[in-house]
Amino acid sequence: MKCVRYCAAPLLLMLIMHAPSSYADSGWLVAAPLQGLSVSNKGRYTIEMEVEKNISGCSNPRLFYIDFEAIGAEQAYQLLLRSMLAERAVQLYVTGRCALKGVAEVSAVRLPAKP
């Protein structure tokens, strides 16, 4: 019975340390065209795009989000919308934070120069 009490804490710590979100990484993704852009009633813009490698480590490699309240969120949305209409590839900066059922958080968007 003592093991249940004393073994539970290390086991819980091990599970927390090996959770998928602990492996998330941040940085710029390779530029790719948008496949979808939506505005939710949950206060987030949702971005869909197929990237070569999603470094975020989140379980859904095609979906990303930006909170409405984030600084520059409206400007990022406008850039995403214009790039989608122009069929231009964009780059997303993922923070390494996974939320919304494995969707990666984005903190910046940029439009790379045409090749």
Number of C-alpha atoms within 10 A of each C-alpha: 6 6 7 8 9 10 11 11 11 11 11 11 10 11 11 12 12 11 10 14 18 14 14 19 16 18 16 17 18 16 18 18 18 22 13 14 18 13 14 11 7 8 12 17 20 20 23 16 19 14 18 12 11 22 21 28 22 25 17 16 19 20 22 25 23 25 18 16 10 13 12 15 19 15 12 20 20 12 16 25 16 12 17 17 10 10 13 17 19 21 19 24 19 26 18 21 19 24 15 11 9 19 21 31 25 27 20 19 21 16 15 13 8 6 3
